[in-house]
Amino acid sequence: MNMTDQEILQQIQAGKRGIFEQLFRSYYKALCLFAASILRSPEDGEEIVQDLFFQLWEKREQLQINTSLKSYLYRSVRNRCLNFIKHEKVKEKYRQEAVQQFSENVREKADDGTELAEKIQQAIATLPPRCREIFELSRFEGLKYREIADVLEISPKTVEVQMGKALKELRKHLKAYL
């Protein structure tokens, strides 16, 4: 592109798709790598960058960029990554609280008799092997999702999904006791 940043911005604001596509092609890969280096996840990084470009196009008429486009794009990706990390921490906190609450409920009910303890063990035994392993690491070993992911060499997202499945299955098997 042989235009100034202001000219590019004006063309995008005017709805010129070709200029926007050139901007996208010029920065997409580098921004994805930048985001992945912050998030340590190429998939999440790519999603952040795609969302940024989507919103740029959607809100093109209101765009007010007073720095270089490159600086704006990198700063936007960085801020979005930091917001993503904050949001993930909040989600993790609530997941841990849900697991803790579930565990406390099960523990309280288990104190009521050995029949329930047997039912709990049976319910855990019905879980698929990987799902059971993840649940036991979280519940009995007290590991956080990130720690489980590191131990099992899987993504934290996989741990999250498997814990969700485990809790759903256990609730289903133990609903008479909860």
Secondary structure, DSSP 8 states (H G I E B T S, - for coil): --S-HHHHHHHHHTT-HHHHHHHHHHHHHHHHHHHHHHHS-HHHHHHHHHHHHHHHHHTGGG----S-HHHHHHHHHHHHHHHHHHHHHHHHHHHHHHHHHHHHHHHHHHHT-HHHHHHHHHHHHTS-HHHHHHHHHHHTS---HHHHHHHHTS-HHHHHHHHHHHHHHHHHHHTTT-
